């Protein structure tokens, strides 16, 4: 019995007891609720064994007794109250067996009470530990979600109950763990960082850990990432640049893109290296464009109290643009709920969310809205402050996306973004990286349609895009993907006359 208790716990011990009794064995709570119930041979116990046991446990509890035996039809019920922790109610061992009972069954069950009590106490502690771990994991996930949506004050309040304190500035690492070793890798990361990093189990990718580490004086590829990759076999790490805590969402995307590069490197770690974020180069006019584009969404008032409001819809849109269908895991909602919200968002904005062009416009607009330091032209530069007139001066119409993409700063950003591809047409018509990438974007980032257009197989398209991930140092096939930035870059060069043939543009 002690061997079974150590190896399989209370369930395995109950299974053995049910076989010795040739009947039903279980553990029940004081109110008669069956906690575990086992019958090695289902035909050996009557269909009402659990109900009979529940009746006996209630009677045992009412009498305040330690054991009880009674007959029902051709069966006998034996009850033994177990010992348990002082702060929790101990269960009752119940066995229902046919008469005549096996010899010395009551003595056997009395002897089994001690190992069962020990098993139950150990399993109770383990269940509590798991609940605590789950609560802490959900708490850290909530803090990460608040940081990703720019709600720093609330994030600090929630993080106050957990350790360590949120650092600022930060460097984000995304660690891809081998197999089912995420918990062990999290422990290793805690040790390597000296307990100074915030470690969150990614709610979207089951093999990913997100590390929010204090930024330091070391180079962008840092110390923590290489150490994790060196200590854990088959572990891959992407590291962001140093950013303020308010830019955690940007740092996460950088680390995710670096992860795509690290998969192809012998050292299995890489730091982010690419052009700056497009939201930082669109200027004040880009801020006006983003405000105008998102106004119908941010000003939406739900018809019913249970319907999502503007902030919830904006968070849903941002999560879907970042994680695609995985947004259901990120937001903890059903896929039908996600689909309904996306339909509503498309109707409010008048956009087709199935088009990469419209997705790119919305991704840029949300990124601009999340950049609080971006200037907004309340009045012309250099104008002295005057008393506000009685009638507000009419505001000029917001610029279009094409007007924003035509600005010199955005054209320079686009050229830098696409420079790793080399000169257009340098390799050949269909094998040219420009052609592959443009075709993929024009086909709404669908591999099947891209393969048909290029007259190659789907695995060949995937192989080309995987090679381009290393060239561009950005993730393409997995979300968060660089497809939106690349579409904007191609469009900006098209408008300046320096790109390939036009692949369509969004209506905004």
C-alpha positions as CSV (number, residue, x, y, z in Angstrom):
1,X,0.0,0.0,0.0
2,X,2.8,2.4,0.8
3,X,4.5,1.6,-2.5
4,X,1.2,2.3,-4.4
5,X,0.8,5.6,-2.5
6,X,4.3,6.8,-3.4
7,X,4.0,5.8,-7.0
8,X,0.4,6.5,-8.0
9,X,-1.1,8.4,-5.2
10,X,-4.6,8.0,-3.8
11,X,-6.2,7.1,-7.2
12,X,-3.9,4.1,-7.6
13,X,-4.4,3.0,-4.0
14,X,-8.2,3.2,-4.4
15,X,-8.0,1.2,-7.6
16,X,-6.1,-1.6,-5.7
17,X,-8.6,-1.5,-2.9
18,X,-11.5,-1.8,-5.3
19,X,-9.9,-4.9,-6.7
20,X,-9.3,-6.5,-3.3
21,X,-12.9,-5.8,-2.3
22,X,-14.2,-6.8,-5.8
23,X,-16.4,-3.7,-5.6
24,X,-16.4,0.1,-5.6
25,X,-13.9,2.3,-3.6
26,X,-13.9,6.1,-3.4
27,X,-13.1,9.2,-1.4
28,X,-16.0,11.5,-0.5
29,X,-16.3,14.9,1.1
30,X,-18.2,15.4,4.3
31,X,-21.3,16.4,2.3
32,X,-21.3,13.2,0.3
33,X,-19.6,14.6,-2.8
34,X,-17.6,12.0,-4.6
35,X,-14.0,13.2,-4.9
36,X,-12.5,10.0,-6.5
37,X,-14.4,6.9,-7.3
38,X,-13.0,3.7,-8.8
39,X,-14.4,0.2,-9.7
40,X,-11.8,-2.1,-11.2
41,X,-14.6,-4.2,-12.6
42,X,-17.6,-2.0,-13.3
43,X,-19.9,-4.9,-13.3
44,X,-18.8,-5.9,-9.8
45,X,-20.4,-2.8,-8.2
46,X,-24.0,-1.9,-8.3
47,X,-25.1,1.2,-10.4
48,X,-26.0,3.0,-7.1
49,X,-22.6,2.5,-5.4
50,X,-21.8,6.2,-5.4
51,X,-25.2,7.2,-4.1
52,X,-25.1,4.5,-1.4
53,X,-21.6,5.8,-0.3
54,X,-22.9,9.4,-0.3
55,X,-25.8,8.4,2.0
56,X,-23.4,6.6,4.3
57,X,-21.0,9.5,4.5
58,X,-23.8,12.0,5.4
59,X,-24.9,9.6,8.2
60,X,-21.3,9.2,9.4
61,X,-20.9,13.0,9.5
62,X,-24.2,13.5,11.3
63,X,-23.2,10.9,14.0
64,X,-19.7,12.3,14.4
65,X,-18.3,8.8,14.1
66,X,-15.0,7.6,12.7
67,X,-16.3,4.5,11.0
68,X,-19.7,3.0,9.9
69,X,-21.0,-0.1,8.2
70,X,-24.4,-0.9,6.8
71,X,-26.1,-3.2,4.3
72,X,-28.1,-2.3,1.2
73,X,-29.6,-5.1,-0.7
74,X,-26.8,-7.6,-1.5
75,X,-24.0,-5.2,-0.7
76,X,-22.3,-3.9,2.4
77,X,-20.9,-0.3,2.7
78,X,-17.8,0.3,4.9
79,X,-16.9,3.9,5.8
80,X,-13.7,5.1,7.5
81,X,-13.0,8.8,8.3
82,X,-9.4,9.8,7.3
83,X,-7.1,12.2,9.1
84,X,-6.2,15.4,7.3
85,X,-4.6,18.9,7.7
86,X,-6.1,21.0,10.5
87,X,-7.2,23.7,8.1
88,X,-9.2,21.5,5.7
89,X,-11.9,18.8,6.1
90,X,-10.5,15.3,5.6
91,X,-12.4,13.0,3.2
92,X,-14.0,9.6,4.0
93,X,-12.9,6.3,2.5
94,X,-15.9,4.3,1.3
95,X,-16.0,0.8,-0.1
96,X,-19.1,-0.9,-1.4
97,X,-18.7,-4.7,-1.8
98,X,-21.0,-7.7,-2.3
99,X,-21.7,-10.0,0.5
100,X,-20.1,-12.1,1.8
101,X,-17.2,-9.7,2.2
102,X,-13.7,-10.9,1.4
103,X,-11.9,-12.1,4.6
104,X,-10.4,-9.4,6.8
105,X,-11.6,-6.6,4.4
106,X,-12.4,-4.3,7.3
107,X,-8.9,-4.7,8.7
108,X,-7.4,-4.0,5.3
109,X,-9.3,-0.8,4.9
110,X,-8.4,0.3,8.4
111,X,-4.7,-0.2,7.5
112,X,-5.2,1.7,4.2
113,X,-6.5,4.7,6.1
114,X,-3.0,6.0,7.0
115,X,-1.4,5.9,3.6
116,X,-4.6,7.4,2.1
117,X,-4.5,10.2,4.6
118,X,-0.9,10.9,3.8
119,X,-1.6,10.9,0.0
120,X,-4.6,13.2,0.5
121,X,-2.6,15.7,2.5
122,X,0.2,15.7,0.0
123,X,-2.2,16.1,-2.9
124,X,-4.0,18.9,-1.1
125,X,-0.8,20.8,-0.7
126,X,0.0,20.2,-4.4
127,X,-3.4,21.4,-5.5
128,X,-3.0,24.6,-3.5
129,X,0.5,25.2,-4.9
130,X,-0.9,24.8,-8.5
131,X,-3.7,27.3,-7.7
132,X,-1.1,29.7,-6.4
133,X,1.1,29.2,-9.4
134,X,-1.9,29.7,-11.7
135,X,-2.9,32.8,-9.9
136,X,0.6,34.3,-10.1
137,X,0.9,33.3,-13.8
138,X,-2.5,34.9,-14.6
139,X,-1.4,38.0,-12.6
140,X,1.8,38.3,-14.6
141,X,-0.1,37.8,-17.8
142,X,-2.5,40.6,-16.8
143,X,0.4,42.9,-16.1
144,X,1.9,42.1,-19.6
145,X,-1.4,42.8,-21.2
146,X,-1.6,46.2,-19.5
147,X,1.9,47.0,-20.6
148,X,1.2,46.0,-24.1
149,X,-1.8,48.3,-24.2
150,X,0.0,51.2,-22.6
151,X,-1.8,51.2,-19.2
152,X,1.3,51.7,-17.1
153,X,-0.2,53.0,-13.9
154,X,-2.6,50.1,-13.6
155,X,0.3,47.7,-14.5
156,X,2.4,49.1,-11.6
157,X,-0.5,48.7,-9.2
158,X,-1.1,45.1,-10.2
159,X,2.6,44.3,-10.2
160,X,2.9,45.7,-6.7
161,X,1.7,42.4,-5.3
162,X,4.3,40.4,-7.3
163,X,8.0,40.5,-7.5
164,X,10.3,41.9,-8.8
165,X,9.3,45.5,-9.4
166,X,8.7,46.5,-13.0
167,X,12.0,47.9,-14.5
168,X,12.3,51.0,-16.6
169,X,13.8,51.1,-19.2
170,X,13.5,47.5,-20.3
171,X,14.9,45.0,-22.7
172,X,12.4,42.2,-23.8
173,X,13.5,38.7,-24.6
174,X,11.3,36.1,-26.3
175,X,12.6,32.6,-25.4
176,X,11.4,29.6,-27.5
177,X,11.6,26.5,-25.3
178,X,12.2,23.0,-26.4
179,X,9.4,20.5,-25.9
180,X,7.4,20.9,-22.6
181,X,10.3,22.5,-20.7
182,X,8.8,25.9,-20.3
183,X,8.6,25.8,-16.5
184,X,12.1,24.5,-16.2
185,X,13.4,27.2,-18.6
186,X,11.5,29.8,-16.6
187,X,13.4,28.7,-13.4
188,X,16.7,28.9,-15.2
189,X,15.9,32.3,-16.5
190,X,15.1,33.5,-13.0
191,X,18.4,32.2,-11.8
192,X,20.4,33.7,-14.6
193,X,18.8,37.1,-14.2
194,X,19.3,37.1,-10.5
195,X,15.5,37.4,-10.0
196,X,15.5,40.9,-11.6
197,X,13.5,40.0,-14.7
198,X,9.7,39.7,-15.1
199,X,9.1,36.3,-16.6
200,X,5.7,35.7,-18.3
201,X,4.4,32.5,-19.9
202,X,3.2,33.6,-23.3
203,X,-0.6,33.2,-23.5
204,X,-0.5,32.7,-27.3
205,X,2.5,30.4,-28.0
206,X,2.7,27.5,-25.7
207,X,6.5,27.2,-26.0
208,X,7.4,30.9,-25.5
209,X,8.5,32.7,-22.5
210,X,8.5,36.6,-22.4
211,X,11.3,38.1,-20.3
212,X,11.0,41.8,-19.4
213,X,14.6,42.5,-18.1
214,X,16.1,45.7,-16.9
215,X,18.0,47.5,-19.7
216,X,21.8,47.6,-19.0
217,X,25.0,49.0,-20.4
218,X,25.8,45.8,-22.3
219,X,25.3,45.6,-26.1
220,X,21.8,45.1,-27.6
221,X,22.2,41.3,-27.7
222,X,22.8,41.5,-24.0
223,X,23.9,38.8,-21.6
224,X,20.8,37.1,-20.5
225,X,19.8,35.9,-24.0
226,X,23.1,34.2,-24.9
227,X,23.4,32.6,-21.5
228,X,19.9,31.1,-21.8
229,X,20.7,29.8,-25.2
230,X,24.0,28.4,-23.9
231,X,22.5,26.7,-20.9
232,X,19.4,25.2,-22.4
233,X,19.8,22.9,-25.4
234,X,17.6,23.7,-28.5
235,X,16.5,27.0,-26.8
236,X,16.2,30.0,-29.1
237,X,16.2,33.6,-27.9
238,X,15.3,36.9,-29.6
239,X,16.3,40.2,-27.9
240,X,14.8,43.6,-28.3
241,X,16.5,47.0,-28.2
242,X,16.4,49.0,-24.9
243,X,13.2,50.9,-24.7
244,X,11.1,52.8,-22.1
245,X,8.6,50.6,-20.2
246,X,5.8,52.4,-22.0
247,X,7.1,50.9,-25.3
248,X,6.9,47.3,-24.1
249,X,4.6,46.4,-27.0
250,X,7.2,47.6,-29.5
251,X,10.0,45.8,-27.7
252,X,8.0,42.6,-27.8
253,X,7.6,42.8,-31.5
254,X,11.3,43.5,-31.9
255,X,12.2,40.5,-29.9
256,X,9.7,38.3,-31.8
257,X,11.3,39.4,-35.1
258,X,14.8,38.7,-33.7
259,X,13.6,35.2,-32.7
260,X,12.9,34.5,-36.4
261,X,16.5,35.3,-37.2
262,X,17.9,33.4,-34.2
263,X,16.4,30.1,-35.4
264,X,18.9,30.1,-38.3
265,X,22.0,31.1,-36.3
266,X,24.4,28.6,-34.7
267,X,24.3,30.5,-31.4
268,X,20.5,30.4,-31.3
269,X,20.2,34.0,-30.1
270,X,19.9,37.3,-32.0
271,X,19.3,41.0,-31.2
272,X,16.9,43.1,-33.1
273,X,18.3,45.1,-36.0
274,X,16.1,46.9,-38.5
275,X,14.7,50.2,-39.6
276,X,12.9,52.3,-37.0
277,X,9.3,51.9,-36.3
278,X,7.1,53.6,-39.0
279,X,5.0,55.3,-36.3
280,X,8.0,57.3,-35.3
281,X,8.6,58.9,-38.7
282,X,5.1,59.9,-39.8
283,X,5.1,63.1,-37.8
284,X,2.3,65.3,-36.7
285,X,0.3,64.9,-39.9
286,X,0.5,61.1,-39.5
287,X,-1.0,61.6,-36.0
288,X,-3.9,63.6,-37.5
289,X,-4.4,60.9,-40.1
290,X,-4.5,58.1,-37.4
291,X,-6.9,60.1,-35.3
292,X,-9.3,60.6,-38.2
293,X,-9.1,56.9,-39.4
294,X,-9.8,55.5,-35.9
295,X,-12.4,58.1,-34.9
296,X,-15.5,56.0,-35.7
297,X,-14.0,53.1,-33.6
298,X,-12.8,55.2,-30.7
299,X,-16.1,57.1,-30.5
300,X,-18.3,54.0,-30.7
301,X,-21.0,53.7,-28.0
302,X,-22.4,50.2,-27.5
303,X,-26.2,49.8,-27.8
304,X,-26.3,47.4,-24.9
305,X,-24.4,47.2,-21.6
306,X,-23.0,43.8,-22.4
307,X,-21.7,44.8,-25.9
308,X,-18.0,45.7,-26.2
309,X,-17.1,49.4,-25.9
310,X,-14.6,51.4,-27.9
311,X,-11.6,50.5,-25.8
312,X,-12.4,46.8,-25.8
313,X,-12.9,46.9,-29.6
314,X,-9.6,48.7,-30.0
315,X,-7.8,46.2,-27.8
316,X,-9.4,43.3,-29.9
317,X,-8.2,44.9,-33.1
318,X,-4.7,45.4,-31.8
319,X,-4.5,41.8,-30.6
320,X,-5.9,40.4,-33.9
321,X,-3.5,42.4,-36.0
322,X,-0.6,41.2,-33.8
323,X,-1.6,37.5,-33.4
324,X,-4.2,36.8,-36.1
325,X,-6.5,33.8,-35.0
326,X,-4.3,33.4,-31.9
327,X,-6.0,36.5,-30.5
328,X,-8.6,34.2,-28.9
329,X,-5.9,32.8,-26.6
330,X,-4.5,36.3,-25.9
331,X,-7.9,37.8,-25.1
332,X,-9.4,34.7,-23.6
333,X,-12.5,34.9,-25.8
334,X,-14.2,32.4,-28.1
335,X,-13.5,32.5,-31.8
336,X,-17.1,33.4,-32.6
337,X,-16.8,36.4,-30.2
338,X,-13.6,37.5,-32.1
339,X,-15.3,37.1,-35.4
340,X,-18.3,39.2,-34.3
341,X,-16.1,41.9,-33.0
342,X,-14.0,42.1,-36.2
343,X,-17.2,42.3,-38.3
344,X,-18.4,45.3,-36.1
345,X,-14.9,46.9,-36.4
346,X,-15.0,46.6,-40.2
347,X,-18.4,48.1,-40.4
348,X,-17.5,51.0,-38.1
349,X,-14.4,51.9,-40.0
350,X,-15.7,51.0,-43.5
351,X,-12.7,48.8,-44.2
352,X,-12.2,45.2,-45.4
353,X,-10.2,43.5,-42.7
354,X,-9.3,40.6,-45.0
355,X,-7.1,42.9,-47.1
356,X,-3.4,43.3,-46.1
357,X,-3.7,46.9,-47.3
358,X,-6.4,47.8,-44.8
359,X,-4.7,45.8,-42.1
360,X,-1.5,47.7,-42.6
361,X,-3.2,51.0,-42.4
362,X,-4.9,50.1,-39.1
363,X,-1.7,48.6,-37.7
364,X,0.1,51.9,-38.4
365,X,-2.8,54.0,-37.0
366,X,-2.9,52.0,-33.7
367,X,0.9,52.3,-33.4
368,X,0.7,56.0,-33.9
369,X,-2.0,56.3,-31.3
370,X,0.1,54.4,-28.9
371,X,3.0,56.8,-29.3
372,X,2.1,59.6,-26.8
373,X,5.2,61.7,-27.6
374,X,4.2,62.2,-31.2
375,X,3.3,65.9,-31.8
376,X,-0.2,66.8,-32.9
377,X,-0.7,70.1,-34.7
378,X,-3.2,71.9,-32.6
379,X,-2.0,75.2,-34.3
380,X,0.7,76.2,-36.8
381,X,4.3,76.2,-35.5
382,X,5.5,79.5,-34.2
383,X,2.0,80.9,-33.7
384,X,1.6,82.9,-30.4
385,X,-1.1,81.8,-28.0
386,X,-4.3,83.9,-28.3
387,X,-7.5,83.8,-26.5
388,X,-9.7,81.1,-27.9
389,X,-12.4,82.5,-30.3
390,X,-16.0,82.0,-29.6
391,X,-16.3,79.9,-32.8
392,X,-13.6,77.3,-33.2
393,X,-11.6,77.8,-36.4
394,X,-12.4,75.1,-39.0
395,X,-9.8,72.4,-39.1
396,X,-8.3,71.3,-42.5
397,X,-9.3,67.8,-43.6
398,X,-7.0,65.0,-42.3
399,X,-4.4,63.8,-44.9
400,X,-4.8,60.5,-46.6
401,X,-2.4,57.6,-46.0
402,X,-0.8,58.1,-49.4
403,X,-0.1,61.7,-48.5
404,X,1.6,60.5,-45.3
405,X,3.6,57.9,-47.3
406,X,4.8,60.5,-49.7
407,X,6.7,62.5,-47.1
408,X,10.5,62.4,-47.3
409,X,10.9,60.9,-43.8
410,X,8.6,58.0,-44.7
411,X,10.3,57.4,-48.0
412,X,13.7,57.3,-46.3
413,X,12.3,54.8,-43.8
414,X,10.9,52.7,-46.6
415,X,14.2,52.6,-48.4
416,X,16.0,51.5,-45.3
417,X,13.4,48.9,-44.6
418,X,13.8,47.3,-48.0
419,X,17.5,47.8,-48.5
420,X,18.4,44.3,-47.3
421,X,16.6,42.9,-50.4
422,X,19.1,44.4,-52.8
423,X,18.3,45.9,-56.1
424,X,15.0,44.9,-57.7
425,X,15.4,42.2,-60.5
426,X,18.9,41.4,-59.5
427,X,18.2,37.6,-59.3
428,X,15.6,37.0,-61.9
429,X,11.9,37.6,-62.4
430,X,10.2,35.0,-60.2
431,X,13.1,34.3,-57.9
432,X,13.7,37.9,-57.2
433,X,13.1,38.6,-53.5
434,X,11.2,41.8,-54.5
435,X,8.9,39.7,-56.7
436,X,8.4,37.0,-54.1
437,X,7.6,39.4,-51.3
438,X,5.4,41.7,-53.5
439,X,3.4,38.7,-54.8
440,X,2.9,37.3,-51.3
441,X,1.6,40.7,-50.1
442,X,-0.6,41.1,-53.2
443,X,-2.0,37.7,-52.5
444,X,-3.1,38.8,-49.0
445,X,-0.2,36.9,-47.4
446,X,-1.7,33.5,-48.5
447,X,0.8,30.9,-49.4
448,X,-1.5,28.9,-51.7
449,X,-2.4,32.0,-53.8
450,X,1.2,33.1,-53.9
451,X,2.4,29.7,-55.1
452,X,-0.2,29.6,-57.9
453,X,0.8,33.1,-59.0
454,X,4.5,32.3,-59.0
455,X,3.9,28.8,-60.5
456,X,5.8,27.1,-57.7
457,X,4.9,24.8,-54.8
458,X,3.7,26.0,-51.4
459,X,6.7,24.5,-49.7
460,X,8.9,26.5,-52.1
461,X,7.1,29.7,-51.2
462,X,7.5,29.0,-47.5
463,X,11.2,28.2,-48.0
464,X,11.8,31.5,-49.8
465,X,10.0,33.5,-47.1
466,X,11.9,31.7,-44.4
467,X,15.2,32.8,-46.2
468,X,13.8,36.4,-46.4
469,X,13.2,36.4,-42.6
470,X,16.9,36.0,-42.1
471,X,17.7,38.7,-44.7
472,X,15.2,41.2,-43.4
473,X,15.8,40.1,-39.7
474,X,12.0,40.1,-39.3
475,X,9.3,37.5,-38.8
476,X,7.1,37.0,-41.9
477,X,5.3,33.6,-41.5
478,X,4.5,33.8,-37.8
479,X,2.6,36.5,-36.0
480,X,3.5,39.2,-35.1
481,X,4.6,39.5,-38.7
482,X,6.4,42.3,-40.5
483,X,3.9,42.1,-43.4
484,X,2.3,45.4,-42.5
485,X,5.5,47.4,-42.4
486,X,6.7,45.8,-45.6
487,X,3.4,46.7,-47.4
488,X,3.7,50.3,-46.2
489,X,7.4,50.4,-47.4
490,X,6.5,49.1,-50.8
491,X,3.6,51.5,-51.1
492,X,5.8,54.5,-50.1
493,X,8.4,53.6,-52.8
494,X,5.6,53.1,-55.3
495,X,4.3,56.6,-54.7
496,X,7.8,58.0,-55.0
497,X,8.4,56.2,-58.3
498,X,11.1,54.0,-56.9
499,X,9.2,50.7,-56.4
500,X,7.8,47.8,-58.3
501,X,4.4,48.0,-60.0
502,X,1.6,49.0,-57.7
503,X,0.0,46.2,-55.7
504,X,-3.1,48.1,-54.6
505,X,-3.6,50.5,-51.7
506,X,-6.0,51.0,-48.9
507,X,-9.0,53.3,-49.1
508,X,-8.1,55.4,-46.0
